[in-house]
Amino acid sequence: MSSSMSSPSRPPSYLAVLRTPHACRVFGAALIGRLSYGIVFLSLILTLTDATGSYGVAGAVMALFGLAISLLSPLRAGLIDRYGIRRTLPLMAAVYALSLTCLAVATWRPGTPGMWLVVLTVAAGACAPPLGPVMRALWSELLPDRSLLQRAYSLDTVAEELLFVTGPLLAGLLAVLAVPAAGVAASAALVLVGTLALVSSPTVRATGSFPAGDGAVGEGSLRADDGAVGEGASRTGDDPGDGWGGGPYEGADVGTDVGRGGGADPAPVSSRGRRTRKAAGPGSGLIIQPVLVSGGVGLCLGALGLLMVVFAERQHQPAAVAWVEAALSAGSALGGLAYGARSWRAPGQVRLPLLAVALGLALVVAGLSPDLYVLAVTVGVAGLFVAPALTTAYLLADEFAVPENRVRASAWVNTAFNTGASAGTAAVGMLVESLPLTLCFVIAAVPPLLSAATTPRRLRRRVTTPPLER
């Protein structure tokens, strides 16, 4: 790394991330594939509704599709961790694209039996390639500098947010210019092209596969057998810090060999310049916090999506909900970019619950909004904490996952968020008819507010107790 990229006085920029060799090619390929997921949901809803003539049937099939994608994501990610990107990802993408193509052909005109639609839709969901977790694992391969990695994850999260804003617009355009099934076919083509471009990139050809095969695990992890700590971890044995706040990456010279994590000895440096983790096994439980907090954020946002619709309808302006949703997305994008652009001295295990609590408090304030204009502003403020929270959750999952489980760890965070979002929508849907809307906003804010309890006790004391005078 050049001195301009590692100097604490000049934090590395997003341009430094994109100038990393092969980063643009890999990132661009992953974005092409992930755009498929931004398009496919609306396209499938419109396609299945046209084919069956029933919103109920279309909704039920889409629920199965969403469950297959979310719940089986850790399993698919585990296959990638075990067998490598080049062996597994093209096969998943091929089955996913073939299922969607068959579905598009079958529904181009009405009359296809409902059972075929269910089989093809669930097959597509079950084999959807986890391009997001794979890309985050590749960022770790490309960027051994953790300050650059934070910016890469922020950029990745914001880009994914924008894909899920532009994707439905493209799906609607294809439905107008052709038929809804054209969006399904386009989704199949995008995921296939993006995946093939990804696996043929020099980065993937060089690394070949993620499995480490030697039991090494990443920096900041505890040793499962005797509580020994790596760089940046707590010396207590049960409350490890994370590599960004406790090690040399933030608030110190990047690239120094000794962290500040309570006097821990530096971990050995691998051939790629990254520290290797010593012995933590898959059952170390260090990714529980990011999974729990991500699930709480998902619950909150799933509930918020429905609450915004109800609020707009009660204001007799149902179409205006699009502007409120746009404010949420814009706030998330701005917050993610601002968050990733600076260095943080507090450990990620402290920052993550604080970001979630800030999101919950903003949601409580949003529930007091007298009109849609105020709601849009307060929801935009809440959005400022969404991308930073998810970015930190993914960073922690990567930090504490053993290399052979790196993709799976990211997939668990993603699954927790998606499952939480579905559960939040369903729960608020049952409450909104019988409770005041303001109280529903408060209830939706409870899961992220409870995230404060996930801060490890040792880190909580470290942050709240002032240092003694020497």
Residue pairs with C-beta under 8 A, 6 or more apart in sequence:
1 145
1 148
1 254
1 255
4 10
4 12
4 16
5 12
5 16
5 145
5 148
5 254
6 12
6 145
6 147
6 253
6 254
6 255
7 253
7 254
8 251
8 252
8 253
8 254
8 343
11 147
11 341
11 342
11 343
12 145
12 147
12 148
12 151
13 151
13 341
14 151
14 155
14 337
14 340
14 341
16 148
16 151
17 23
17 143
17 148
17 151
17 152
17 155
18 24
18 27
20 142
20 143
20 148
21 142
21 202
22 142
22 201
22 202
22 203
23 142
23 143
23 152
25 197
25 201
25 202
25 203
26 135
26 138
26 142
26 198
26 201
26 203
26 204
27 135
27 156
27 159
28 197
29 194
29 195
29 197
29 198
29 201
30 131
30 132
30 134
30 135
30 138
30 194
30 198
31 159
31 163
31 194
32 190
32 193
32 194
32 197
33 93
33 129
33 131
33 190
33 191
33 193
33 194
33 195
33 197
33 198
34 131
34 132
34 135
34 160
34 163
34 194
35 163
35 166
35 167
35 170
35 190
35 194
36 186
36 187
36 188
36 190
36 191
36 194
37 128
37 163
37 164
37 167
37 187
37 191
38 163
38 164
38 165
38 166
38 167
38 168
38 170
38 171
39 167
39 168
39 170
39 171
39 174
39 183
39 186
39 187
39 190
40 100
40 167
40 171
40 183
40 184
40 187
41 62
41 66
41 167
41 168
41 171
42 167
42 168
42 171
42 172
42 183
43 171
43 174
43 175
43 180
43 181
43 182
43 183
43 184
43 186
43 187
44 61
44 62
44 65
44 103
44 121
44 184
45 58
45 59
45 62
46 171
46 175
46 180
46 183
47 103
47 104
47 107
47 179
47 180
47 181
47 183
47 184
48 57
48 58
48 61
48 62
48 107
48 117
48 121
49 55
49 58
50 107
50 110
50 179
50 180
50 181
51 106
51 107
51 110
51 111
51 112
51 117
52 58
52 114
52 117
53 110
57 114
61 117
61 118
61 121
62 121
64 118
64 121
64 122
64 125
65 121
65 122
65 124
65 125
66 125
66 418
66 422
67 125
68 122
68 124
68 125
68 126
68 128
69 125
69 126
69 128
69 418
70 414
70 415
70 418
70 419
70 422
71 415
71 419
72 125
72 126
73 128
73 130
73 133
73 411
73 414
73 415
74 408
74 411
74 412
74 415
76 88
76 92
76 127
76 128
76 129
76 130
76 411
77 130
77 133
77 134
77 407
77 408
77 410
77 411
78 405
78 407
78 408
79 88
80 88
80 89
80 130
80 133
80 134
80 210
80 407
81 210
81 211
81 404
81 405
81 406
81 407
81 408
82 211
82 404
83 209
83 211
84 208
84 209
84 210
84 211
85 134
85 198
85 199
85 204
85 207
85 209
85 210
86 199
86 204
86 205
86 208
86 209
87 209
89 129
89 134
89 195
89 198
89 199
90 195
90 196
90 199
92 127
92 128
92 129
92 195
93 129
93 191
93 192
93 195
93 196
94 192
95 123
95 124
95 127
96 124
96 127
96 128
96 129
96 188
96 191
97 188
97 189
97 191
97 192
98 188
99 120
99 121
99 123
99 124
99 127
100 120
100 124
100 184
100 185
100 187
100 188
100 191
101 185
101 188
102 120
103 117
103 120
103 121
103 124
103 181
103 184
104 181
104 182
104 184
104 185
104 188
105 181
106 112
106 116
106 117
106 120
107 117
107 180
107 181
107 184
108 179
108 181
128 191
129 191
129 195
130 407
130 411
130 414
131 191
131 194
131 195
131 198
132 156
132 160
132 410
132 414
133 407
133 408
133 410
133 411
133 414
134 198
134 407
135 156
136 153
136 156
136 394
136 398
136 410
137 210
137 398
137 406
137 407
137 410
138 203
138 204
139 149
139 152
139 153
139 156
140 149
140 274
140 398
140 406
141 203
141 207
141 272
142 152
142 203
143 149
143 152
144 272
144 273
144 274
145 249
145 254
145 255
146 243
146 244
146 247
146 249
146 250
146 254
147 244
147 249
147 250
147 254
147 343
149 395
149 398
150 244
150 340
150 343
150 391
150 395
151 340
151 341
153 340
153 391
153 394
153 395
154 336
154 337
154 339
154 340
154 341
154 387
154 388
154 391
155 336
155 337
155 340
157 336
157 387
157 390
157 391
157 394
158 332
158 333
158 336
158 337
158 387
161 329
161 332
161 333
161 336
161 386
161 387
162 329
162 333
165 326
165 329
170 183
170 186
171 180
171 183
174 180
174 182
174 183
174 186
175 182
175 183
198 204
210 403
210 404
210 406
210 407
211 403
211 404
212 402
212 403
212 404
213 404
215 279
215 402
216 270
216 276
216 277
216 278
216 402
216 403
217 276
217 277
217 278
217 279
217 280
217 401
217 402
217 403
218 230
218 274
218 275
218 276
218 277
218 398
218 399
218 400
218 401
218 402
218 403
218 406
219 230
219 231
219 232
219 243
219 247
219 267
219 274
219 275
219 276
219 277
219 399
220 230
220 231
220 232
220 233
220 240
220 241
220 242
220 243
220 246
220 247
220 261
220 277
220 399
220 400
221 230
221 233
221 240
221 277
221 278
221 280
221 284
221 286
221 399
221 400
221 402
222 228
222 229
222 230
222 233
222 237
222 240
222 280
222 284
222 286
223 229
223 230
223 278
223 279
223 280
224 279
224 280
224 281
224 283
224 284
225 279
227 237
227 238
228 278
228 279
229 235
229 237
229 240
229 261
229 262
229 264
230 264
230 267
230 275
230 277
230 278
231 243
231 246
231 247
231 248
231 259
231 261
231 264
231 266
231 267
231 275
232 240
232 241
232 242
232 243
232 244
232 245
232 246
232 247
232 259
232 260
232 261
232 264
232 347
233 240
233 241
233 246
233 261
233 262
233 264
234 240
234 241
234 246
234 261
234 262
234 456
234 458
234 459
235 261
235 262
235 263
235 264
236 458
238 456
238 458
239 456
239 457
239 458
239 459
240 286
240 349
240 400
240 456
241 261
241 347
241 349
241 459
241 462
242 347
242 348
242 349
242 395
242 396
242 399
242 400
243 249
243 259
243 399
244 250
244 344
244 347
244 348
244 395
244 399
245 344
245 345
245 346
245 347
245 348
245 349
245 350
245 351
246 259
246 260
246 261
246 262
246 347
247 259
247 260
247 261
248 254
248 255
248 256
248 257
248 258
248 259
248 260
249 343
250 343
250 344
250 345
251 343
251 345
252 260
257 266
257 269
258 265
258 266
259 266
266 275
267 275
267 276
267 277
267 278
268 275
268 276
269 275
269 276
270 276
277 402
277 403
280 286
280 400
280 402
281 402
282 402
282 404
282 405
284 400
284 402
286 400
286 401
287 396
287 397
287 400
287 401
287 409
287 412
287 413
289 349
289 352
289 353
289 396
289 454
289 456
290 352
290 392
290 393
290 394
290 396
290 397
290 413
291 393
291 397
291 412
291 413
291 416
292 416
292 451
292 454
293 352
293 353
293 356
293 389
293 393
293 448
293 451
293 454
294 389
294 390
294 393
294 413
294 414
294 416
294 417
294 420
295 416
295 417
295 419
295 420
295 447
296 356
296 420
296 447
296 448
296 450
296 451
297 356
297 359
297 386
297 389
297 390
297 393
297 417
297 420
297 447
297 448
298 416
298 417
298 418
298 419
298 420
298 421
298 423
298 424
299 420
299 421
299 423
299 424
299 427
299 444
299 447
299 448
300 359
300 360
300 363
300 420
300 424
300 444
300 445
300 447
300 448
301 386
301 421
301 424
302 420
302 421
302 422
302 423
302 424
302 425
302 426
302 428
303 424
303 425
303 427
303 428
303 440
303 443
303 444
304 328
304 363
304 366
304 379
304 382
304 424
304 444
305 325
305 421
305 425
306 425
306 428
306 429
306 432
307 367
307 428
307 432
307 437
307 440
307 441
307 444
308 321
308 324
308 325
308 328
308 375
308 379
309 318
309 321
310 432
310 437
311 321
311 324
311 369
311 372
311 375
311 437
312 318
312 319
312 320
312 321
312 324
312 372
314 437
315 371
315 372
317 372
320 372
323 372
323 376
324 372
324 375
324 376
324 379
327 376
327 377
327 379
327 380
327 383
328 379
328 380
328 382
328 383
328 386
329 383
330 380
330 383
331 379
331 380
331 381
331 382
331 383
331 384
331 386
332 383
332 384
332 386
332 387
333 387
334 383
334 384
335 383
335 384
335 385
335 386
335 387
335 388
336 386
336 387
336 388
336 391
338 384
339 387
339 388
339 391
340 388
340 391
344 351
346 354
346 463
347 459
347 462
348 392
348 395
348 396
348 399
349 396
349 455
349 456
349 459
350 455
350 459
350 460
350 463
351 388
351 392
352 389
352 392
352 393
352 396
352 451
352 454
353 451
353 452
353 453
353 454
353 455
354 452
355 385
355 388
355 389
355 392
356 385
356 389
356 448
356 449
356 451
356 452
357 448
357 449
357 451
357 452
358 385
359 382
359 385
359 386
359 389
359 445
359 448
360 445
360 446
360 447
360 448
360 449
360 451
361 445
361 449
362 378
362 379
362 381
362 382
362 384
362 385
363 382
363 441
363 444
363 445
363 448
364 441
364 442
364 445
365 378
365 381
366 375
366 378
366 379
366 382
366 441
367 437
367 438
367 439
367 440
367 441
367 442
367 445
368 438
368 441
369 375
369 378
390 413
390 417
393 413
394 410
394 413
397 409
397 410
397 412
397 413
398 406
398 409
398 410
400 409
401 408
401 409
401 410
420 447
424 444
424 447
428 440
428 443
428 444
431 440
431 443
432 440
435 443
